[in-house]
Protein backbone atom coordinates (compact mmCIF):
# COMPACT_ATOMS: atom_id res chain seq x y z
CA UNK A 1 0.00 0.00 0.00
CA UNK A 2 1.19 3.51 -0.77
CA UNK A 3 0.73 7.09 0.38
CA UNK A 4 -0.09 9.85 -2.10
CA UNK A 5 0.48 13.53 -1.37
CA UNK A 6 -0.93 16.33 -3.47
CA UNK A 7 0.76 19.64 -2.68
CA UNK A 8 -1.10 22.63 -4.08
CA UNK A 9 -0.75 26.40 -4.05
CA UNK A 10 -3.42 27.99 -1.85
CA UNK A 11 -3.02 31.60 -3.12
CA UNK A 12 -3.20 30.35 -6.73
CA UNK A 13 -6.56 28.70 -6.12
CA UNK A 14 -5.46 25.14 -6.91
CA UNK A 15 -7.72 23.61 -4.24
CA UNK A 16 -10.34 22.46 -6.78
CA UNK A 17 -7.64 20.89 -8.95
CA UNK A 18 -6.19 19.13 -5.88
CA UNK A 19 -9.55 17.76 -4.72
CA UNK A 20 -10.46 16.65 -8.25
CA UNK A 21 -7.13 14.84 -8.53
CA UNK A 22 -7.60 13.19 -5.12
CA UNK A 23 -11.09 12.01 -6.10
CA UNK A 24 -9.88 10.47 -9.37
CA UNK A 25 -6.93 8.74 -7.68
CA UNK A 26 -9.08 7.35 -4.87
CA UNK A 27 -11.75 6.08 -7.25
CA UNK A 28 -9.12 4.53 -9.52
CA UNK A 29 -6.62 3.14 -6.99
CA UNK A 30 -8.59 3.04 -3.73
CA UNK A 31 -7.59 -0.53 -2.93
CA UNK A 32 -3.87 0.19 -3.52
CA UNK A 33 -3.58 3.48 -1.61
CA UNK A 34 -3.40 3.86 2.16
CA UNK A 35 -4.12 7.57 2.04
CA UNK A 36 -4.28 10.64 -0.13
CA UNK A 37 -3.13 13.78 1.68
CA UNK A 38 -3.71 17.34 0.54
CA UNK A 39 -0.72 19.49 1.51
CA UNK A 40 -0.99 23.27 1.34
CA UNK A 41 1.75 25.26 -0.33
CA UNK A 42 2.44 28.47 -2.22
CA UNK A 43 4.60 29.77 -5.03
CA UNK A 44 2.47 28.15 -7.74
CA UNK A 45 3.22 24.61 -6.59
CA UNK A 46 1.14 21.65 -7.74
CA UNK A 47 2.92 18.35 -7.20
CA UNK A 48 1.79 14.76 -6.79
CA UNK A 49 4.05 12.39 -4.85
CA UNK A 50 3.77 8.65 -4.27
CA UNK A 51 5.68 7.45 -1.21
CA UNK A 52 7.76 10.64 -1.31
CA UNK A 53 8.69 10.38 -5.00
CA UNK A 54 7.41 13.18 -7.24
CA UNK A 55 5.40 11.73 -10.13
CA UNK A 56 3.92 15.02 -11.35
CA UNK A 57 5.11 18.62 -11.10
CA UNK A 58 3.18 21.48 -12.71
CA UNK A 59 6.49 23.30 -13.16
CA UNK A 60 7.55 20.59 -15.64
CA UNK A 61 4.28 19.44 -17.25
CA UNK A 62 0.83 20.76 -18.08
CA UNK A 63 -1.94 19.63 -15.74
CA UNK A 64 -3.49 16.52 -17.27
CA UNK A 65 -5.42 14.23 -14.93
CA UNK A 66 -5.01 11.26 -17.29
CA UNK A 67 -1.22 11.71 -17.37
CA UNK A 68 -1.14 12.06 -13.58
CA UNK A 69 -3.19 8.87 -13.22
CA UNK A 70 -0.78 7.00 -15.50
CA UNK A 71 2.21 8.30 -13.52
CA UNK A 72 0.65 7.21 -10.23
CA UNK A 73 -0.18 3.77 -11.71
CA UNK A 74 3.49 3.35 -12.72
CA UNK A 75 4.67 4.37 -9.24
CA UNK A 76 2.30 1.96 -7.53
C-alpha positions in Angstrom: 0.0 0.0 0.0 1.2 3.5 -0.8 0.7 7.1 0.4 -0.1 9.8 -2.1 0.5 13.5 -1.4 -0.9 16.3 -3.5 0.8 19.6 -2.7 -1.1 22.6 -4.1 -0.8 26.4 -4.0 -3.4 28.0 -1.8 -3.0 31.6 -3.1 -3.2 30.3 -6.7 -6.6 28.7 -6.1 -5.5 25.1 -6.9 -7.7 23.6 -4.2 -10.3 22.5 -6.8 -7.6 20.9 -8.9 -6.2 19.1 -5.9 -9.5 17.8 -4.7 -10.5 16.6 -8.3 -7.1 14.8 -8.5 -7.6 13.2 -5.1 -11.1 12.0 -6.1 -9.9 10.5 -9.4 -6.9 8.7 -7.7 -9.1 7.4 -4.9 -11.8 6.1 -7.2 -9.1 4.5 -9.5 -6.6 3.1 -7.0 -8.6 3.0 -3.7 -7.6 -0.5 -2.9 -3.9 0.2 -3.5 -3.6 3.5 -1.6 -3.4 3.9 2.2 -4.1 7.6 2.0 -4.3 10.6 -0.1 -3.1 13.8 1.7 -3.7 17.3 0.5 -0.7 19.5 1.5 -1.0 23.3 1.3 1.8 25.3 -0.3 2.4 28.5 -2.2 4.6 29.8 -5.0 2.5 28.1 -7.7 3.2 24.6 -6.6 1.1 21.7 -7.7 2.9 18.3 -7.2 1.8 14.8 -6.8 4.0 12.4 -4.9 3.8 8.7 -4.3 5.7 7.4 -1.2 7.8 10.6 -1.3 8.7 10.4 -5.0 7.4 13.2 -7.2 5.4 11.7 -10.1 3.9 15.0 -11.4 5.1 18.6 -11.1 3.2 21.5 -12.7 6.5 23.3 -13.2 7.5 20.6 -15.6 4.3 19.4 -17.3 0.8 20.8 -18.1 -1.9 19.6 -15.7 -3.5 16.5 -17.3 -5.4 14.2 -14.9 -5.0 11.3 -17.3 -1.2 11.7 -17.4 -1.1 12.1 -13.6 -3.2 8.9 -13.2 -0.8 7.0 -15.5 2.2 8.3 -13.5 0.6 7.2 -10.2 -0.2 3.8 -11.7 3.5 3.4 -12.7 4.7 4.4 -9.2 2.3 2.0 -7.5 
